[in-house]
Amino acid sequence: MRAGVIKGKHHFELAELDEPRAAEGEVVVDVLRCGICGSDVHAYTEGWPYAPGICGHEWVGVVKELGDGVTAFQEGDRVAAGVAPGCGRCAECRAGLPDYCSLARATYAGRLAPRNGGFAPSMALHAARLCKVPDALAVDDAAMMEPASVALHGVRRSLMRVGDVVCVVGCGPIGLMTLQCARIAGAGHVIAVEPDAARRALALEVGANAALAPGAELREYLNELTGGLRADIAFDCAGVPATLQQSVDMVRRGGSVTMIGVSGEAATVSPMRWLSKEVSVNTAMVFTLDEMRIIGGLIEDGRLVTRPLHHSTITLDDLGKTIDDLANRRIDAVKILVDPTAG
């Protein structure tokens, strides 16, 4: 079996692995689709230590084999995966913080298992990480449940209130889903902040009230809309170090910023501006299985749309070149899916 693996800076390989088998408590899943995540591209560009188990983590598949003790799923169930519930034994769980379980987070990050991610025809993983996919969801929509769950988690972790003026900074997949989740959660006015014109148009298509490039026009728009106060909250979804300070500058005194986009590079900030404005800065990472179930329902009933984000579907043979093209901005696709069984 072939599996796509990022092994270092600008180093991608299609590795040959044995077919997975389900150990006790595990299932084997045949992967139907797997999205290329921005973190996959960041790992390739920046040379992160990137575990094979998360190289391709935005996947949907079908349960093929059940290990001993697995009763919550059956062969043929369509599933996606997230962070398992708390183990009940680690320091975080004993302190009543199961959402931050060390074991569950380490497993999700690929430091313990599985040995490959969704850039492969199949994978074995613990059944506690699985979420059933609604029957009505098309396979391409189901493949976007994972990144949409990240967006929902960010909105739920934030200080956003009903009626707030919201800036969503960066209109990649996470940003485009975050602006939809913010609208669903009651945002009064959502402004997409994005330098690329095509992505601004896409933001308007999926529900933004306005879409503007960063700069003078954005400042004028915010000042006119809010009487000079600026936004109540900004969601930083760009994954670019410079946008953190820019996001703080977009919000009013006493406003807030929630960081969702990820980068391994250092960010330069202006502490005095943060302090003088008394800005609250929050962060969001990953999501819970309950949030993934909520996302399945939101996509199923049409409140959250994913199809406009889908650019194309490729094969494993095209994956290495596609990641390199995305890293070097030779293509500007929002979401590319991989069909690991296509040849």
Secondary structure, DSSP 8 states (H G I E B T S, - for coil): -EEEEEEETTEEEEEE-------TTEEEEEEEEEE--HHHHHHHHHT----GGGSS-EEEEEEEEE-TT--S--TT-EEEE------SSSHHHHTT-GGG-HHHHHHHTTSSS-SS-SSSSEEEEEGGGEEE--TTS-HHHHTTHHHHHHHHHHHHHS---TT-EEEEE--SHHHHHHHHHHHHTT-SEEEEE-S-HHHHHHHHHTT-SEEE-SSHHHHHHHHHHHTT--EEEEEE-S--THHHHHHHHHEEEEEEEEE-S--SS-----HHHHHHHT-EEEE--S--HHHHHHHHHHHHTTSS--GGGEEEEE-HHHHHHHHHHHHTTS---SEEEE-TT--
